[in-house]
Amino acid sequence: MIPFVDLKAQYRSIKDEVKVALDDVLENASFVLGPAVARFEEKFAAYCGTKHCVAVNSGTSALHLAMLAAGVKRGDEVIAPAMTFVATVAAIDYIGAKPVLVDVDPASYCMNPTKVEAAITPRTKVVMPVHLYGQSADMDPILDVARRRNLIVIEDAAQAHGAEYKGRRCGSMGDIAGFSFYPGKNLGAFGEGGALVTNRDDFAKTVRMLRDWGQETKGVHVLKAFNYRMEGFQGAVLGVKMNHIEAWTEGRRRAAAIYDRLLSDVPGIVLPTEMSYARHVYHVYGILVKSRNAVARKLQDAGIGTNVHYLNPIHLQPCHVELGHKRGDFPDAERLADEELSLPMYPELTDEQVIQVAAALRAALCA
Ligand SMILES: *Cc1c(COP(=O)(O)O)cnc(C)c1O
């Protein structure tokens, strides 16, 4: 069996280190925020190349606070890609703002920068690119239109820890960014977790208050706010994992390179493109194949787990009928929903396992 993802393999490789870090939290009873979280924030800001990191209790909370820091209000509009995880758009909905969707680029699968300008109205406040599957959106044209039209840029970097655009880390290019540390993400907590990163002092100060009941100093609540604090255990785990993230990312890239090489001549599939501007971190290695469900079944029969990211684009999700879209509105997003198949991808995959998956996929398509 080769599962789609194997979290146990990673735990085995860092067990001793993690137990020491967790024990430290227990001995200090620093269960919420505390020194382990503060140390992780420092490491993660340095890793992203940003001035600030503010750790919270999920990626969704991070994006929600990013909206508030950006000053998005009820009735404002936020431009987001039609293909992403629902949480991107949920953060917009939490404010009562309106998601305005644009199609994705057929090569990078991220927000198509040529579609942004036409989506801007007098109510637009924010452009929210998503670095989908672990590859950066084409940020220069997005940042350029945002600058010209006076819009804030919030990066959804939930899938893009360590990903780069022209040598700059994802999360460091817009005004503020949200990361997720959900266990299955490239940097995963032992539970829920998330963080904001930003170079803006004003935004960092606001989100730091918003995650902890709006306190400016202890007992002085200057904002109506939330309990979005990161737990000490998660800060401890993530702090340990920061020592390994680069090696793990290289493990993903190595597996992706083998898939690329072994699958390049398999008929009827489209492989992911690493854009010339990008360091892809392969949160997802997704191929496109028309007979997706049949191929997934054949791989399952061969003992290989797969996944789909995502079955529906945002505009066709039942919970978003209010946006008034129909099939055909965003064809590149719809193609991903119809044809994307995520192959097993995690740093601990051995070369032999990758070769086995590639062979099974070839057999499924050539039989
Ligand atoms: C995982 C994810 C989120 C939400 O993160 P959680 O930590 O699960 O709340 C947001 N956006 C994208 C693109 C994601 O993949």
The ligand as a Tripos MOL2 file, in Angstrom:
@<TRIPOS>MOLECULE
LIG
   15    15     1     0     0
SMALL
NO_CHARGES

@<TRIPOS>ATOM
      1 C1         -5.9450   24.4880    4.3120 C.3       1 LIG1
      2 C2         -6.3270   25.7510    3.6120 C.ar      1 LIG1
      3 C3         -6.9420   26.8280    4.2880 C.ar      1 LIG1
      4 C4         -7.4740   26.7290    5.6870 C.3       1 LIG1
      5 O1         -6.6030   26.3460    6.6460 O.3       1 LIG1
      6 P1         -7.1120   25.6150    7.9950 P.3       1 LIG1
      7 O2         -5.8820   25.5930    8.8270 O.co2     1 LIG1
      8 O3         -7.6150   24.2690    7.6010 O.co2     1 LIG1
      9 O4         -8.1850   26.4650    8.5800 O.co2     1 LIG1
     10 C5         -7.1390   27.9970    3.5830 C.ar      1 LIG1
     11 N1         -6.7990   28.1130    2.2880 N.ar      1 LIG1
     12 C6         -6.2430   27.0950    1.6000 C.ar      1 LIG1
     13 C7         -5.8720   27.3040    0.1770 C.3       1 LIG1
     14 C8         -5.9990   25.8810    2.2390 C.ar      1 LIG1
     15 O5         -5.4720   24.8690    1.5460 O.3       1 LIG1
@<TRIPOS>BOND
     1     1     2 1
     2     2     3 ar
     3     2    14 ar
     4     3     4 1
     5     3    10 ar
     6     4     5 1
     7     5     6 1
     8     6     7 2
     9     6     8 1
    10     6     9 1
    11    10    11 ar
    12    11    12 ar
    13    12    13 1
    14    12    14 ar
    15    14    15 1
@<TRIPOS>SUBSTRUCTURE
     1 LIG1         1 GROUP 0 **** ****
